[in-house]
Amino acid sequence: MALRGVWQLQKLVVNYCDWGGSSRGIRAFMEAHLPAFKEKNPHLEVVTELVRGQHPNLKGIYKNHNKRVVCVRNLPPDEILLQASRLRNSLGRKVVKLRTRHVTKRPSVQGTWTTDLKM
């Protein structure tokens, strides 16, 4: 995703095994979809790494120095393309869990409502 017109994903690393069965889909992805993905995203550096004996994964490195790793074990090439697009479209920020369901700048003066209140 672009933040102020600048794509946040800097580098996409494709790790795969040339022998393992779980890398069958990513090898097909590299033949069929990866060249077109590189052409559509010239701002993105795409690196392929041969890692023998390991399950395949996609690693996204963002401009804010965060990393995201997505396991693509036993996925078909279309699903791997979808995962690569999701990495490209994300901002690379860490996921923050909200403490409450309702977030406001002006909390209620009376306090939050709970079912434990007695009349």
DSSP file with accessible surface (Angstrom, degrees, kcal/mol):
  #  RESIDUE AA STRUCTURE BP1 BP2  ACC     N-H-->O    O-->H-N    N-H-->O    O-->H-N    TCO  KAPPA ALPHA  PHI   PSI    X-CA   Y-CA   Z-CA
    1    1 A M              0   0  103      0, 0.0     7,-1.4     0, 0.0     2,-0.5   0.000 360.0 360.0 360.0 147.2    0.0    0.0    0.0
    2    2 A A  E     -A    7   0A  45      5,-0.2     2,-0.6     6,-0.1     5,-0.2  -0.754 360.0-161.1 -92.8 131.9    1.2    3.5   -0.7
    3    3 A L  E >  S-A    6   0A  54      3,-2.5     3,-1.2    -2,-0.5     0, 0.0  -0.964  83.9 -16.2-111.4 112.7    1.6    5.9    2.2
    4    4 A R  T 3  S-     0   0  230     -2,-0.6    -1,-0.2     1,-0.3     3,-0.1   0.868 131.8 -51.8  58.0  38.4    1.6    9.5    0.8
    5    5 A G  T 3  S+     0   0   69      1,-0.2     2,-0.5    -3,-0.1    -1,-0.3   0.532 116.5 111.7  81.9   6.0    2.3    8.1   -2.7
    6    6 A V  E <   -A    3   0A  68     -3,-1.2    -3,-2.5    -5,-0.0    -1,-0.2  -0.954  67.5-128.0-117.0 124.1    5.3    5.9   -1.6
    7    7 A W  E     -A    2   0A  89     -2,-0.5    -5,-0.2    -5,-0.2    82,-0.1  -0.469  14.5-153.7 -67.5 136.4    5.0    2.1   -1.7
    8    8 A Q        +     0   0   24     -7,-1.4    55,-2.1    80,-0.3     2,-0.5   0.745  68.5  89.0 -88.7 -25.0    6.1    0.7    1.7
    9    9 A L  E     +B   62   0B   2     79,-0.4    53,-0.2    53,-0.2     3,-0.1  -0.646  47.9 173.2 -78.2 121.4    7.3   -2.7    0.6
   10   10 A Q  E     +     0   0B  90     51,-2.4    35,-1.8    -2,-0.5     2,-0.4   0.856  61.3  13.9 -93.8 -42.5   10.9   -2.4   -0.3
   11   11 A K  E     -Bc  61  45B  64     50,-2.0    50,-2.7    33,-0.2     2,-0.5  -0.998  54.4-158.6-144.0 136.9   12.0   -6.0   -0.9
   12   12 A L  E     -Bc  60  46B   0     33,-2.9    35,-2.8    -2,-0.4     2,-0.5  -0.982  13.5-163.6-117.7 118.8   10.2   -9.3   -1.4
   13   13 A V  E     -Bc  59  47B   4     46,-3.0    46,-2.7    -2,-0.5     2,-0.7  -0.913   2.8-159.4-106.9 125.6   12.3  -12.5   -0.7
   14   14 A V  E     -Bc  58  48B   0     33,-3.3    35,-3.2    -2,-0.5     2,-0.5  -0.914   8.2-168.4-106.5 110.3   11.0  -15.8   -2.1
   15   15 A N  E     +Bc  57  49B  16     42,-2.6    42,-1.6    -2,-0.7     2,-0.3  -0.870  19.7 153.9 -99.4 133.1   12.5  -18.8   -0.2
   16   16 A Y  E     - c   0  50B  44     33,-1.9    35,-3.2    -2,-0.5     2,-0.4  -0.944  38.7-124.9-151.3 166.8   12.0  -22.2   -1.8
   17   17 A C        -     0   0    4     -2,-0.3    35,-0.1    33,-0.2    10,-0.1  -0.957  10.2-149.9-116.6 137.1   13.4  -25.7   -2.1
   18   18 A D  S    S+     0   0   67     -2,-0.4    -1,-0.1     1,-0.1    34,-0.1   0.594  95.9  33.1 -83.0  -6.3   14.2  -27.2   -5.5
   19   19 A W  S    S+     0   0  222      0, 0.0    -1,-0.1     0, 0.0     5,-0.1   0.748  91.8  97.9-116.5 -35.2   13.5  -30.8   -4.2
   20   20 A G    >   -     0   0   13     34,-0.1     3,-0.8     1,-0.1    -3,-0.1  -0.186  65.0-136.6 -68.0 147.8   10.7  -30.7   -1.6
   21   21 A G  G >  S+     0   0   37      1,-0.2     3,-1.3     2,-0.2     4,-0.3   0.773 101.9  63.7 -73.0 -26.0    7.1  -31.5   -2.5
   22   22 A S  G 3  S+     0   0   19      1,-0.2    52,-1.7     2,-0.1    53,-0.3   0.689  99.0  56.9 -73.5 -13.9    5.8  -28.6   -0.4
   23   23 A S  G <> S+     0   0    0     -3,-0.8     4,-2.1     1,-0.2    -1,-0.2   0.314  75.3 100.9 -95.2   8.1    7.6  -26.2   -2.8
   24   24 A R  H <> S+     0   0  170     -3,-1.3     4,-1.8     1,-0.2    -1,-0.2   0.919  82.7  47.4 -60.4 -42.5    5.8  -27.5   -5.9
   25   25 A G  H  > S+     0   0   13     -3,-0.3     4,-2.2    -4,-0.3    -1,-0.2   0.887 111.1  49.6 -69.0 -37.0    3.4  -24.6   -6.0
   26   26 A I  H  > S+     0   0    1     -4,-0.3     4,-2.3     2,-0.2    -1,-0.2   0.854 107.5  54.6 -75.1 -27.8    6.0  -21.9   -5.5
   27   27 A R  H  X S+     0   0   65     -4,-2.1     4,-1.4     2,-0.2    -1,-0.2   0.922 111.0  45.6 -68.5 -38.9    8.2  -23.3   -8.2
   28   28 A A  H  X S+     0   0   39     -4,-1.8     4,-2.7    -5,-0.2     5,-0.4   0.879 111.1  54.1 -68.0 -35.9    5.2  -23.1  -10.6
   29   29 A F  H  X>S+     0   0    0     -4,-2.2     5,-2.2     1,-0.2     4,-1.7   0.903 106.0  52.3 -62.5 -40.6    4.6  -19.6   -9.3
   30   30 A M  H  <5S+     0   0   38     -4,-2.3    -1,-0.2     3,-0.2    -2,-0.2   0.849 114.5  42.4 -68.3 -30.3    8.1  -18.5  -10.1
   31   31 A E  H  <5S+     0   0  162     -4,-1.4    -2,-0.2    -5,-0.1    -1,-0.2   0.903 128.4  24.8 -79.6 -41.1    7.8  -19.8  -13.7
   32   32 A A  H  <5S+     0   0   66     -4,-2.7     4,-0.3    -5,-0.1    -3,-0.2   0.912 132.7  19.2 -94.1 -47.7    4.3  -18.5  -14.4
   33   33 A H  T  X5S+     0   0   49     -4,-1.7     4,-2.1    -5,-0.4    -3,-0.2   0.731 103.7  73.6-103.0 -27.2    3.5  -15.5  -12.2
   34   34 A L  H  ><S+     0   0    8     -5,-2.2     4,-2.4     1,-0.2     5,-0.2   0.899  94.5  51.9 -65.4 -41.0    6.7  -14.0  -10.9
   35   35 A P  H  > S+     0   0   66      0, 0.0     4,-1.9     0, 0.0    -1,-0.2   0.931 113.5  45.2 -61.4 -39.5    8.0  -12.4  -14.1
   36   36 A A  H  > S+     0   0   46     -4,-0.3     4,-2.1     2,-0.2    -2,-0.2   0.881 111.2  53.6 -69.6 -35.7    4.7  -10.6  -14.6
   37   37 A F  H  X S+     0   0    9     -4,-2.1     4,-1.1     1,-0.2    -1,-0.2   0.891 108.7  49.7 -64.7 -38.3    4.6   -9.6  -10.9
   38   38 A K  H  < S+     0   0   98     -4,-2.4    -1,-0.2     1,-0.2    -2,-0.2   0.895 110.6  49.8 -66.1 -40.3    8.1   -8.0  -11.3
   39   39 A E  H  < S+     0   0  157     -4,-1.9    -2,-0.2     1,-0.2    -1,-0.2   0.873 110.5  49.3 -67.7 -36.9    7.0   -6.1  -14.4
   40   40 A K  H  < S+     0   0  161     -4,-2.1    -1,-0.2     1,-0.3    -2,-0.2   0.726 116.9  43.4 -73.7 -21.7    3.9   -4.7  -12.7
   41   41 A N    ><  +     0   0    7     -4,-1.1     3,-1.4    -3,-0.2    -1,-0.3  -0.648  61.1 160.2-124.7  74.5    5.9   -3.6   -9.6
   42   42 A P  T 3  S+     0   0  113      0, 0.0    -1,-0.1     0, 0.0    -2,-0.1   0.751  74.5  62.3 -69.9 -19.6    9.2   -2.0  -10.9
   43   43 A H  T 3  S+     0   0   78     -3,-0.1     2,-0.4     2,-0.1    -5,-0.0   0.645  91.2  85.7 -75.9 -12.0    9.7   -0.2   -7.5
   44   44 A L  S <  S-     0   0   15     -3,-1.4     2,-0.6    -6,-0.2   -33,-0.2  -0.750  71.2-142.5-101.2 131.8    9.9   -3.6   -5.8
   45   45 A E  E     -c   11   0B 109    -35,-1.8   -33,-2.9    -2,-0.4     2,-0.5  -0.825  20.0-164.7 -90.7 118.5   13.1   -5.6   -5.4
   46   46 A V  E     -c   12   0B  21     -2,-0.6     2,-0.4   -35,-0.2   -33,-0.2  -0.926   8.0-178.0-110.0 123.4   12.3   -9.3   -5.8
   47   47 A V  E     -c   13   0B  40    -35,-2.8   -33,-3.3    -2,-0.5     2,-0.5  -0.965  13.1-154.0-122.5 134.4   14.9  -11.8   -4.7
   48   48 A T  E     -c   14   0B  60     -2,-0.4     2,-0.4   -35,-0.2   -33,-0.2  -0.931  12.2-169.2-108.1 133.6   14.7  -15.6   -4.9
   49   49 A E  E     -c   15   0B  81    -35,-3.2   -33,-1.9    -2,-0.5     2,-0.7  -0.988  17.7-139.4-124.9 130.2   16.7  -17.7   -2.5
   50   50 A L  E     +c   16   0B  81     -2,-0.4     2,-0.5   -35,-0.2   -33,-0.2  -0.788  25.8 174.4 -87.5 115.6   17.2  -21.5   -2.7
   51   51 A V    >   -     0   0   50    -35,-3.2     3,-1.1    -2,-0.7     2,-0.1  -0.926  21.4-145.4-124.7 103.7   16.9  -22.9    0.8
   52   52 A R  T 3  S+     0   0  167     -2,-0.5     3,-0.1     1,-0.2   -35,-0.1  -0.433  75.9  13.8 -76.0 140.6   17.1  -26.7    0.7
   53   53 A G  T 3  S+     0   0   66      1,-0.3     2,-0.3    -2,-0.1    -1,-0.2   0.562 102.7 106.1  79.2   9.2   15.1  -28.8    3.2
   54   54 A Q  S <  S-     0   0  124     -3,-1.1    -1,-0.3   -38,-0.1   -34,-0.1  -0.876  75.1-106.0-119.1 153.4   12.9  -25.9    4.3
   55   55 A H        -     0   0   95     -2,-0.3    18,-0.1     1,-0.1   -32,-0.1  -0.450  46.9-100.1 -71.9 150.9    9.3  -25.1    3.6
   56   56 A P        +     0   0    1      0, 0.0    16,-1.7     0, 0.0     2,-0.3  -0.365  47.7 168.4 -74.4 150.8    8.7  -22.2    1.2
   57   57 A N  E     -BD  15  71B  39    -42,-1.6   -42,-2.6    14,-0.2     2,-0.4  -0.982  31.7-128.6-153.8 162.7    7.8  -18.7    2.4
   58   58 A L  E     -BD  14  70B   0     12,-2.7    12,-3.0    -2,-0.3     2,-0.5  -0.960  22.2-163.1-112.5 132.0    7.5  -15.1    1.3
   59   59 A K  E     -BD  13  69B  59    -46,-2.7   -46,-3.0    -2,-0.4     2,-0.5  -0.970   1.0-160.8-120.7 122.6    9.3  -12.5    3.3
   60   60 A G  E     -BD  12  68B   0      8,-3.2     8,-2.0    -2,-0.5     2,-0.5  -0.896   0.7-163.6-103.5 129.7    8.4   -8.8    2.9
   61   61 A I  E     -BD  11  67B  38    -50,-2.7   -51,-2.4    -2,-0.5   -50,-2.0  -0.960  14.9-158.6-114.0 123.1   10.9   -6.2    4.1
   62   62 A Y  E >   -B    9   0B   0      4,-2.5     3,-1.6    -2,-0.5   -53,-0.2  -0.512  30.0-108.9-103.3 167.1    9.3   -2.7    4.5
   63   63 A K  T 3  S+     0   0   96    -55,-2.1   -54,-0.1     1,-0.3    -1,-0.1   0.741 117.1  60.6 -66.7 -24.8   10.7    0.8    4.6
   64   64 A N  T 3  S-     0   0   63     27,-0.2    -1,-0.3   -56,-0.2     3,-0.1   0.178 120.6-108.3 -89.0  19.0   10.1    1.1    8.4
   65   65 A H  S <  S+     0   0  161     -3,-1.6     2,-0.2     1,-0.2    -2,-0.1   0.629  76.2 134.7  66.9  18.5   12.4   -1.9    8.9
   66   66 A N        -     0   0   40     26,-0.0    -4,-2.5     2,-0.0     2,-0.4  -0.653  40.6-151.4 -91.0 155.9    9.6   -4.3    9.8
   67   67 A K  E     -D   61   0B 128     -2,-0.2     2,-0.4    -6,-0.2    -6,-0.2  -0.962   9.2-167.0-127.3 144.9    9.5   -7.8    8.3
   68   68 A R  E     -D   60   0B  90     -8,-2.0    -8,-3.2    -2,-0.4     2,-0.5  -1.000   5.7-162.9-130.7 133.1    6.5  -10.1    7.6
   69   69 A V  E     -D   59   0B  88     -2,-0.4     2,-0.5   -10,-0.2   -10,-0.2  -0.961   3.4-169.5-118.1 129.3    6.9  -13.7    6.8
   70   70 A V  E     -D   58   0B  32    -12,-3.0   -12,-2.7    -2,-0.5     2,-0.4  -0.979  17.7-137.7-121.0 123.3    4.1  -15.7    5.1
   71   71 A C  E     -D   57   0B  70     -2,-0.5   -14,-0.2   -14,-0.2    -2,-0.0  -0.651  19.0-178.3 -78.6 129.2    4.3  -19.5    4.9
   72   72 A V    >   +     0   0    1    -16,-1.7     3,-1.5    -2,-0.4   -46,-0.2  -0.100  20.5 158.8-119.6  35.7    3.2  -20.7    1.4
   73   73 A R  T 3  S-     0   0  123    -17,-0.3   -50,-0.1     1,-0.3   -51,-0.1  -0.390  72.8  -7.4 -65.5 128.3    3.6  -24.5    2.1
   74   74 A N  T 3  S+     0   0  113    -52,-1.7    -1,-0.3     1,-0.2   -51,-0.1   0.694  97.4 141.6  60.1  25.0    1.5  -26.6   -0.3
   75   75 A L    <   -     0   0   49     -3,-1.5    -1,-0.2   -53,-0.3   -50,-0.1  -0.721  53.3-115.7 -94.1 146.8   -0.3  -23.6   -1.8
   76   76 A P     >  -     0   0   68      0, 0.0     4,-1.9     0, 0.0     3,-0.5  -0.344  33.6-103.2 -72.8 162.9   -1.2  -23.4   -5.5
   77   77 A P  H  > S+     0   0   32      0, 0.0     4,-2.2     0, 0.0     5,-0.2   0.835 119.5  56.3 -59.6 -33.1    0.4  -20.6   -7.6
   78   78 A D  H  > S+     0   0  110      1,-0.2     4,-1.8     2,-0.2     5,-0.1   0.898 108.0  47.7 -66.7 -39.6   -2.7  -18.4   -7.6
   79   79 A E  H  > S+     0   0   87     -3,-0.5     4,-2.3     2,-0.2    -1,-0.2   0.870 110.0  52.9 -68.0 -35.0   -2.9  -18.4   -3.8
   80   80 A I  H  X S+     0   0    0     -4,-1.9     4,-2.5     2,-0.2    -2,-0.2   0.904 107.3  51.8 -67.2 -38.2    0.8  -17.5   -3.6
   81   81 A L  H  X S+     0   0   50     -4,-2.2     4,-2.3     2,-0.2    -2,-0.2   0.909 109.0  51.1 -62.8 -38.9    0.2  -14.6   -6.0
   82   82 A L  H  X S+     0   0   69     -4,-1.8     4,-2.2     2,-0.2    -2,-0.2   0.921 110.1  48.7 -64.7 -41.2   -2.6  -13.4   -3.7
   83   83 A Q  H  X S+     0   0   37     -4,-2.3     4,-2.1     2,-0.2    -2,-0.2   0.899 110.8  50.5 -66.9 -38.2   -0.2  -13.6   -0.7
   84   84 A A  H  X S+     0   0    0     -4,-2.5     4,-2.1     1,-0.2    -1,-0.2   0.902 110.4  50.0 -65.8 -38.4    2.5  -11.7   -2.5
   85   85 A S  H  X S+     0   0   28     -4,-2.3     4,-2.3     2,-0.2    -2,-0.2   0.880 108.6  52.7 -67.0 -37.0   -0.1   -9.0   -3.4
   86   86 A R  H  X S+     0   0  138     -4,-2.2     4,-1.0     2,-0.2    -2,-0.2   0.894 109.1  49.2 -65.8 -38.9   -1.2   -8.8    0.2
   87   87 A L  H  < S+     0   0    5     -4,-2.1     3,-0.4     1,-0.2    -2,-0.2   0.910 112.4  48.5 -64.3 -41.2    2.4   -8.3    1.3
   88   88 A R  H  < S+     0   0   47     -4,-2.1   -79,-0.4     1,-0.2   -80,-0.3   0.897 112.9  47.6 -65.0 -38.0    2.8   -5.6   -1.3
   89   89 A N  H  < S+     0   0   71     -4,-2.3    -1,-0.2    -5,-0.1    -2,-0.2   0.621  94.6  90.4 -82.5 -12.9   -0.5   -3.8   -0.3
   90   90 A S  S  < S-     0   0   22     -4,-1.0   -82,-0.2    -3,-0.4   -81,-0.1  -0.488  74.0-133.5 -85.6 159.4    0.2   -3.8    3.5
   91   91 A L        -     0   0   37     -2,-0.1   -27,-0.2     2,-0.1    -1,-0.1   0.623  36.2-121.9 -85.4 -16.9    1.9   -0.9    5.3
   92   92 A G        +     0   0    2      1,-0.3     2,-0.2   -30,-0.1   -30,-0.1   0.595  61.6 143.7  86.7   8.3    4.2   -3.1    7.3
   93   93 A R        -     0   0  140      1,-0.1    -1,-0.3   -27,-0.1     2,-0.1  -0.500  56.3-103.5 -79.2 153.9    3.0   -1.8   10.6
   94   94 A K        -     0   0  142     -2,-0.2     2,-0.4    -3,-0.1    -1,-0.1  -0.459  38.1-107.7 -73.1 147.8    2.7   -4.1   13.6
   95   95 A V        -     0   0  135     -2,-0.1     2,-0.5     1,-0.0    -1,-0.1  -0.643  33.3-156.7 -79.5 126.8   -0.8   -5.2   14.5
   96   96 A V        -     0   0  118     -2,-0.4     2,-0.4    -3,-0.0    -3,-0.0  -0.921   9.6-137.1-110.0 125.4   -2.0   -3.5   17.7
   97   97 A K        -     0   0  192     -2,-0.5     2,-0.2     1,-0.0     3,-0.0  -0.676  20.4-129.3 -82.3 129.6   -4.7   -5.1   19.8
   98   98 A L        -     0   0  114     -2,-0.4     3,-0.0     1,-0.1    -1,-0.0  -0.538   4.7-147.0 -77.9 143.3   -7.3   -2.7   21.0
   99   99 A R  S    S+     0   0  248     -2,-0.2     2,-0.3     1,-0.1    -1,-0.1   0.829  82.4  24.8 -79.6 -34.2   -8.1   -2.8   24.7
  100  100 A T  S    S-     0   0   86      1,-0.1    -1,-0.1    -3,-0.0     3,-0.0  -0.895  74.0-126.3-125.8 163.0  -11.8   -1.9   24.2
  101  101 A R  S    S+     0   0  252     -2,-0.3     2,-0.6     1,-0.1    -1,-0.1   0.766  98.1  59.6 -77.4 -24.1  -14.2   -2.2   21.4
  102  102 A H        -     0   0  143      2,-0.0     2,-0.5    -3,-0.0    -1,-0.1  -0.916  66.0-172.8-113.2 117.8  -15.1    1.4   21.5
  103  103 A V        +     0   0  102     -2,-0.6     2,-0.3    -4,-0.0     3,-0.1  -0.937  16.6 158.2-111.0 125.6  -12.3    4.0   20.9
  104  104 A T        -     0   0   72     -2,-0.5    -2,-0.0     1,-0.1     0, 0.0  -0.984  45.2-136.6-144.1 155.4  -13.2    7.7   21.4
  105  105 A K  S    S+     0   0  200     -2,-0.3    -1,-0.1     1,-0.2    -2,-0.0   0.747 102.5  45.5 -80.9 -26.9  -11.4   10.9   22.2
  106  106 A R  S    S-     0   0  217     -3,-0.1    -1,-0.2     0, 0.0     3,-0.1  -0.822  80.6-160.2-119.6  92.4  -14.0   12.0   24.7
  107  107 A P        -     0   0   99      0, 0.0    -4,-0.0     0, 0.0     5,-0.0  -0.263  37.2 -81.3 -68.6 160.5  -14.9    9.1   27.1
  108  108 A S    >   -     0   0   75      1,-0.1     3,-0.6     2,-0.1     4,-0.1  -0.319  26.1-143.0 -65.0 139.5  -18.2    9.3   29.0
  109  109 A V  T 3  S+     0   0  150      1,-0.2    -1,-0.1    -3,-0.1     3,-0.1   0.843 102.5  54.9 -69.5 -32.0  -18.3   11.4   32.1
  110  110 A Q  T 3  S-     0   0  191      1,-0.2    -1,-0.2     3,-0.0     2,-0.1   0.587 115.2-114.9 -79.4 -10.5  -20.6    8.9   33.7
  111  111 A G    <   -     0   0   41     -3,-0.6    -1,-0.2     2,-0.1     2,-0.2  -0.270  44.8 -47.6  98.5 172.6  -18.2    6.0   33.1
  112  112 A T        -     0   0  128     -3,-0.1     2,-0.3    -2,-0.1     0, 0.0  -0.536  58.7-114.7 -83.5 147.4  -18.5    2.9   30.9
  113  113 A W        +     0   0  199     -2,-0.2     2,-0.3     2,-0.0    -1,-0.1  -0.593  37.9 174.5 -83.3 135.7  -21.7    0.9   31.1
  114  114 A T    >   -     0   0   58     -2,-0.3     3,-0.9     1,-0.0     0, 0.0  -0.930  41.4-120.3-133.8 163.4  -21.5   -2.7   32.4
  115  115 A T  T 3  S+     0   0  113     -2,-0.3    -2,-0.0     1,-0.2    -1,-0.0   0.614 104.4  73.2 -78.6  -9.5  -24.0   -5.4   33.2
  116  116 A D  T 3   +     0   0  131      2,-0.1    -1,-0.2     0, 0.0     2,-0.2   0.484  67.7 117.5 -84.3  -2.8  -22.9   -5.5   36.8
  117  117 A L    <   -     0   0  115     -3,-0.9     2,-0.4     1,-0.0    -4,-0.0  -0.452  51.6-153.9 -69.2 136.5  -24.5   -2.1   37.7
  118  118 A K              0   0  198     -2,-0.2    -2,-0.1     0, 0.0    -1,-0.0  -0.878 360.0 360.0-111.7 146.0  -27.2   -2.4   40.4
  119  119 A M              0   0  237     -2,-0.4     0, 0.0     0, 0.0     0, 0.0  -0.576 360.0 360.0 -94.2 360.0  -30.0    0.0   40.8
